[in-house]
Amino acid sequence: MATYIALCNFTDQGIRTVKETTKRADAVKDAASKFGAKMPQIYWTLGPYDLVAFIEAPDDTSATAFGLAIASAGNIRMQTLRAFTKDEMAGILGKLG
């Protein structure tokens, strides 16, 4: 499974209903399976992002569909980063020759 890091900010709608954010997070974790994905960790943060989530998905297509489905609910805007483990990075570097 590939790993992704989602950097999220509440929208106006999301901050108006912020008291529901932990319940929404539980619902998002449950919804991930529809895309073959998992969201093993989510953190509420201080600073430029309101939330940071770790997502595991079988491929970029599944991760993108999951992210779009979550963002389309209107509570967050997200930037998604593909993250590589040390072993994955070693494999990439091995292709450099």
Rosetta blueprint (number, residue, H / E / L):
1 M L
2 A E
3 T E
4 Y E
5 I E
6 A E
7 L E
8 C E
9 N E
10 F E
11 T L
12 D H
13 Q H
14 G H
15 I H
16 R H
17 T L
18 V H
19 K H
20 E H
21 T H
22 T H
23 K H
24 R H
25 A H
26 D H
27 A H
28 V H
29 K H
30 D H
31 A H
32 A H
33 S H
34 K H
35 F H
36 G L
37 A L
38 K E
39 M E
40 P E
41 Q E
42 I E
43 Y E
44 W E
45 T L
46 L L
47 G L
48 P L
49 Y L
50 D L
51 L E
52 V E
53 A E
54 F E
55 I E
56 E E
57 A E
58 P L
59 D L
60 D H
61 T H
62 S H
63 A H
64 T H
65 A H
66 F H
67 G H
68 L H
69 A H
70 I H
71 A H
72 S L
73 A L
74 G L
75 N L
76 I E
77 R E
78 M E
79 Q E
80 T E
81 L E
82 R E
83 A E
84 F L
85 T L
86 K H
87 D H
88 E H
89 M H
90 A H
91 G H
92 I H
93 L H
94 G H
95 K L
96 L L
97 G L
